[in-house]
Amino acid sequence: MDLHALQQFLVVAELEHLSGAAERLRIAQPSLSRTIARLESELGAALFDRGGRLRLNEAGRRFREHVERSLGELEAGRRAVAELARDGFGSVRLASETFLTVTGPLAAFKQAHPDIDVQLYQLPASDMYRALHAREVDLCVASQPIPRDGLDSLAVHDEQVWLATPPGHRLAGRSSVTVTELRDEPFVAPRPGHWQRRLLDHLFSAAGLTPRIVCEGDEPAATAVLVGAGIGLTLIPTMALRADTYAPVAWIAVDDPACRRTLTLHRVADARSSPAARLMHTTLATWPWNTAGDHHDAGTRRSGPRQ
């Protein structure tokens, strides 16, 4: 099969839109249509349902999985050759939901291995499984579960997650609070898909409640600042206590054992990892994430941007 045809198929499969795919690929739409038609003819099956909007069908979904893995292996081979030409180390590609979580181990890695090229990708956890198996990234650090079929997964850090309130809030002097007591409180939260939002929704759903969200955005690191400004409450992990200070908030324990965050390091189990990827995996797996430990004393603190 033609390599370019397979690459073009993946773009059409992702967008499910011929004109949009043609625009991204910078080719004429009729040419792209012919490419897809030839591919379907060669396979002996339609890959898309064309009743109205273009939709990837079951055959297309199965084929896409194999194409992603095949092209991923080709890319891995290209990188392996490039690494041999560069003394065998090359580069490593790391994905995380937020880079603020991994700045410590990244700094240590670059100090120890300054000649290794580190490429960072910010991905939602929902995209990590596909990206790993497609060999688009070597490693992922996730704050929420992803499918583990075919993956080597290691929990590297577990920490308490706190309720943050403005210093003058009615709950600010409390050492702990139940979710039920928060039923009418306004919350500042990231959009659905982020681990903090998933945890907030889970805690409230378990109590038969729905959080009252008054501010929803794409900047999780800004939530503490908004809380300090009196906009609402939020959930912030212990790791944030170690960041640079700039926003005074009160930290209160949530009386629920599920109010925690676990960071998990993932890689493909049978992948022929590059030396650089193996070194990065070792750094992340052995990094002293719990150096500061959980803070068991609630009260008014200054939160930083690390989320």
Phi and psi in degrees as a GROMACS rama.xvg file:
@    title "Ramachandran Plot"
@    xaxis  label "Phi"
@    yaxis  label "Psi"
@TYPE xy
-71.4653  129.161  ASP-2
-61.3132  -41.9449  LEU-3
-64.9123  -36.4447  HIS-4
-62.8456  -40.6892  ALA-5
-66.2012  -40.9101  LEU-6
-64.1249  -39.6654  GLN-7
-68.1184  -38.7905  GLN-8
-57.2505  -42.0152  PHE-9
-62.4422  -37.0882  LEU-10
-68.115  -43.9782  VAL-11
-63.1498  -40.0884  VAL-12
-64.3093  -36.5052  ALA-13
-69.8751  -45.6952  GLU-14
-88.0624  -26.054  LEU-15
50.4195  45.0722  GLU-16
-158.788  112.29  HIS-17
-65.6007  -46.6745  LEU-18
-66.7756  -37.7393  SER-19
-65.3375  -40.3367  GLY-20
-66.4681  -41.5806  ALA-21
-62.4297  -39.2534  ALA-22
-64.363  -43.867  GLU-23
-64.5405  -40.7493  ARG-24
-78.9406  -13.1266  LEU-25
61.2923  46.4051  ARG-26
-131.741  165.676  ILE-27
-72.1657  142.01  ALA-28
-62.0124  -41.2045  GLN-29
-59.7773  -36.6651  PRO-30
-65.1025  -40.9069  SER-31
-66.6046  -40.1938  LEU-32
-60.3139  -41.6627  SER-33
-66.375  -38.0258  ARG-34
-61.5729  -45.531  THR-35
-65.9621  -40.3107  ILE-36
-63.206  -41.9337  ALA-37
-63.7623  -39.1511  ARG-38
-64.1582  -43.6483  LEU-39
-64.98  -37.5325  GLU-40
-65.2913  -40.4267  SER-41
-65.3019  -37.4225  GLU-42
-79.8226  -22.4737  LEU-43
77.1955  23.4203  GLY-44
-157.048  146.504  ALA-45
-72.5801  141.461  ALA-46
-102.14  -14.9759  LEU-47
-132.228  146.655  PHE-48
-88.8518  131.679  ASP-49
-114.251  20.2639  ARG-50
-80.3093  95.995  GLY-51
83.6198  -122.774  GLY-52
-72.6435  143.306  ARG-53
-64.3871  127.733  LEU-54
-133.73  135.41  ARG-55
-68.8655  127.504  LEU-56
-93.6587  -174.631  ASN-57
-62.2901  -41.9551  GLU-58
-61.7084  -40.6458  ALA-59
-64.8778  -39.3849  GLY-60
-65.9945  -41.7439  ARG-61
-66.9195  -41.5785  ARG-62
-64.4094  -39.842  PHE-63
-59.536  -41.0188  ARG-64
-58.6093  -43.4244  GLU-65
-71.3526  -37.7433  HIS-66
-65.0292  -43.8339  VAL-67
-59.8875  -42.9196  GLU-68
-69.2889  -38.9204  ARG-69
-66.0121  -46.7654  SER-70
-67.4853  -31.8139  LEU-71
-63.6791  -39.8016  GLY-72
-66.2556  -39.2865  GLU-73
-62.3994  -42.258  LEU-74
-64.9119  -38.5827  GLU-75
-63.4966  -38.2924  ALA-76
-65.3932  -42.3677  GLY-77
-60.3555  -42.6644  ARG-78
-68.2266  -35.7182  ARG-79
-62.8129  -41.2156  ALA-80
-66.376  -41.969  VAL-81
-63.1405  -35.8279  ALA-82
-68.6643  -35.3985  GLU-83
-63.253  -35.2551  LEU-84
-74.5435  -13.9621  ALA-85
-118.136  47.2011  ARG-86
64.0877  20.0782  ASP-87
86.0372  2.05928  GLY-88
-104.683  -54.4787  PHE-89
70.4082  -129.907  GLY-90
-133.474  167.77  SER-91
-136.471  140.36  VAL-92
-114.939  119.449  ARG-93
-118.977  131.266  LEU-94
-112.342  142.266  ALA-95
-149.535  155.953  SER-96
-68.0525  -33.0041  GLU-97
-146.236  138.211  THR-98
-74.9828  -21.1168  PHE-99
-62.0666  -30.8117  LEU-100
-65.5059  -34.1277  THR-101
-107.232  13.2137  VAL-102
-63.7112  -36.4978  THR-103
-61.5367  -58.7884  GLY-104
-63.6178  -31.5278  PRO-105
-64.202  -42.7354  LEU-106
-62.6852  -42.1727  ALA-107
-64.6931  -39.9359  ALA-108
-64.2702  -46.4739  PHE-109
-66.4293  -33.4468  LYS-110
-67.1923  -38.6237  GLN-111
-79.3606  -29.8647  ALA-112
-133.49  68.1856  HIS-113
-64.6269  -20.6499  PRO-114
-88.4771  -6.62197  ASP-115
-86.5363  129.996  ILE-116
-80.1009  121.361  ASP-117
-105.67  121.8  VAL-118
-109.67  125.551  GLN-119
-108.332  139.874  LEU-120
-130.539  125.545  TYR-121
-92.3594  113.492  GLN-122
-130.312  144.486  LEU-123
-69.3487  153.235  PRO-124
-57.0773  -31.2392  ALA-125
-64.8778  -20.0915  SER-126
-98.5815  -7.52279  ASP-127
-70.9298  -40.5068  MET-128
-58.7551  -48.0193  TYR-129
-63.8724  -43.3339  ARG-130
-63.4328  -36.6541  ALA-131
-67.2733  -48.5193  LEU-132
-70.9496  -24.8765  HIS-133
-83.4894  0.266455  ALA-134
61.5032  27.6878  ARG-135
-77.3877  -26.0263  GLU-136
-136.01  158.557  VAL-137
-92.8508  -36.8725  ASP-138
-139.81  151.756  LEU-139
-134.921  142.323  CYS-140
-116.742  116.896  VAL-141
-120.153  145.092  ALA-142
-99.9641  5.22279  SER-143
-148.675  161.635  GLN-144
-63.5009  144.708  PRO-145
-131.836  158.741  ILE-146
-56.4804  140.132  PRO-147
-110.065  7.64174  ARG-148
-60.3034  122.448  ASP-149
77.0403  8.06769  GLY-150
-111.213  149.571  LEU-151
-99.1105  111.088  ASP-152
-119.723  137.871  SER-153
-137.959  121.018  LEU-154
-72.986  119.83  ALA-155
-106.886  -15.715  VAL-156
-160.142  136.854  HIS-157
-132.238  132.838  ASP-158
-146.692  156.6  GLU-159
-72.8787  145.029  GLN-160
-111.842  132.906  VAL-161
-107.96  157.271  TRP-162
-87.8371  128.567  LEU-163
-109.74  130.309  ALA-164
-129.156  161.402  THR-165
-60.7278  150.064  PRO-166
-56.0425  -34.3388  PRO-167
-91.1296  8.74377  GLY-168
-66.212  153.946  HIS-169
-61.3854  -24.0746  ARG-170
-95.254  -2.70708  LEU-171
-59.1175  -29.4145  ALA-172
-88.3387  -1.58623  GLY-173
-78.9373  151.589  ARG-174
-88.1816  -25.4767  SER-175
-154.776  163.763  SER-176
-149.747  148.35  VAL-177
-91.8496  159.636  THR-178
-63.8394  -36.9687  VAL-179
-58.5839  -35.406  THR-180
-69.1416  -11.022  GLU-181
-102.633  8.81454  LEU-182
-57.214  -34.8609  ARG-183
-104.939  5.20836  ASP-184
-80.6285  144.227  GLU-185
-78.7356  142.85  PRO-186
-123.261  141.171  PHE-187
-98.5516  124.064  VAL-188
-144.969  151.999  ALA-189
-68.9257  169.163  PRO-190
-70.3011  160.699  ARG-191
-53.5682  141.097  PRO-192
112.502  -29.3596  GLY-193
-80.8293  150.311  HIS-194
-63.0062  -36.9663  TRP-195
-64.1818  -39.8318  GLN-196
-67.771  -40.9544  ARG-197
-62.0284  -42.2625  ARG-198
-66.1694  -44.1422  LEU-199
-59.4234  -48.0288  LEU-200
-62.7583  -39.094  ASP-201
-65.0507  -45.5954  HIS-202
-61.0285  -44.0974  LEU-203
-71.7326  -39.9986  PHE-204
-62.6089  -39.1296  SER-205
-63.2395  -26.665  ALA-206
-94.2768  6.12492  ALA-207
73.4352  27.3135  GLY-208
-125.847  169.325  LEU-209
-127.04  127.493  THR-210
-66.2613  143.912  PRO-211
-91.5516  100.225  ARG-212
-96.0045  120.937  ILE-213
-105.177  -12.2379  VAL-214
-146.603  122.227  CYS-215
-129.771  126.715  GLU-216
-151.67  -173.293  GLY-217
-108.931  13.3942  ASP-218
-120.311  79.6298  GLU-219
-57.0968  -32.6125  PRO-220
-67.5503  -16.1791  ALA-221
-90.5622  -4.80932  ALA-222
-63.278  -39.3395  THR-223
-63.8131  -36.243  ALA-224
-63.9546  -42.036  VAL-225
-67.5335  -36.3906  LEU-226
-63.8403  -45.1714  VAL-227
-60.3786  -27.8823  GLY-228
-81.8398  -2.19458  ALA-229
88.1667  13.9375  GLY-230
-72.8543  -36.5014  ILE-231
177.196  -165.783  GLY-232
-106.38  166.788  LEU-233
-157.119  171.563  THR-234
-107.258  129.939  LEU-235
-138.009  138.354  ILE-236
-77.6957  163.461  PRO-237
-55.5295  -35.8009  THR-238
-54.6084  -29.9449  MET-239
-66.2964  -23.0767  ALA-240
-66.7842  -19.2088  LEU-241
-93.0636  -1.85262  ARG-242
-81.7613  172.592  ALA-243
-60.2887  143.226  ASP-244
-86.5087  138.51  THR-245
-161.753  -10.9769  TYR-246
-135.671  112.082  ALA-247
-73.4002  124.065  PRO-248
-141.318  161.728  VAL-249
-96.403  135.057  ALA-250
-106.611  125.932  TRP-251
-130.777  135.207  ILE-252
-70.7169  140.921  ALA-253
-95.4254  126.071  VAL-254
-78.1127  69.1  ASP-255
-157.1  121.524  ASP-256
-63.6496  -15.5955  PRO-257
-83.2353  -4.93271  ALA-258
-83.2423  69.3137  CYS-259
-142.9  165.159  ARG-260
-125.403  136.273  ARG-261
-117.96  124.9  THR-262
-92.3316  128.145  LEU-263
-121.817  133.662  THR-264
-97.6187  127.366  LEU-265
-122.737  145.381  HIS-266
-150.59  162.782  ARG-267
-70.9155  131.594  VAL-268
-64.8581  -39.189  ALA-269
-101.738  15.6777  ASP-270
-73.6622  144.11  ALA-271
-87.2843  85.1381  ARG-272
-67.7362  147.014  SER-273
-72.0751  159.545  SER-274
-55.6653  -37.7673  PRO-275
-64.232  -41.7524  ALA-276
-66.1406  -38.5407  ALA-277
-65.8781  -40.0795  ARG-278
-64.3148  -41.8715  LEU-279
-65.7904  -40.3077  MET-280
-60.4209  -43.773  HIS-281
-62.3941  -41.5281  THR-282
-61.3042  -47.4394  THR-283
-68.7148  -36.3329  LEU-284
-71.9794  -27.7783  ALA-285
-108.81  1.75197  THR-286
-63.9233  136.893  TRP-287
-77.3812  70.4765  PRO-288
-57.4652  -34.3064  TRP-289
-94.8225  24.8582  ASN-290
-53.7383  -43.371  THR-291
-86.9896  -15.4095  ALA-292
67.7174  171.974  GLY-293
-73.5443  142.603  ASP-294
-93.5228  114.487  HIS-295
-95.9146  5.33203  HIS-296
-107.8  112.206  ASP-297
-78.0583  165.407  ALA-298
149.825  -169.708  GLY-299
-83.5629  124.42  THR-300
-134.028  175.269  ARG-301
-108.844  124.059  ARG-302
-95.0147  152.351  SER-303
-112.463  -170.889  GLY-304
-86.2039  -3.95055  PRO-305
-76.7872  122.899  ARG-306
